[in-house]
């Protein structure tokens, strides 16, 4: 573990849609992500691809940057292990 390592927290980000449905309910899109600890306070607004996302909740503990899971690597390994990455016949 390096001394100056950036800390990350897993958070739920919500992007509220401007439309309401016929019952007057406001809809939102949510996603789980790891973001730097300095931006992870609940209620903090984060701009991602020209959309405002709000931190809805965050985990209690922070992890070092090298401990953040790489989902791309996990998906690639899963496809290799199940044969999904093989060329189609």
Phi, psi and omega in degrees: 000124182276150185292322184259024184290139176290138178263145180232151174232147173278133183226160167258122177258138178236136175243113184277130178282153181278344182274151171241153180276184184295339178269003179082015179274141177270130181259152178218160173252138179232156175208152174263139181205159170261127178229158179304142184305325183296339180255006191264009178294139180300134182091350179293138179263133181236132179264116179232120179049051177063020175238140178272121177250144181246134176287114183272315174210165178217159178287160181286328184250149177256153179238158177288158183304322182287348179263358177287126182295143175262102183293329178297317179293321180295318179294317180298316178296320178298316180295322178293319182289331182262355179087004180291343182270356181285151178298144179284144180264000000 
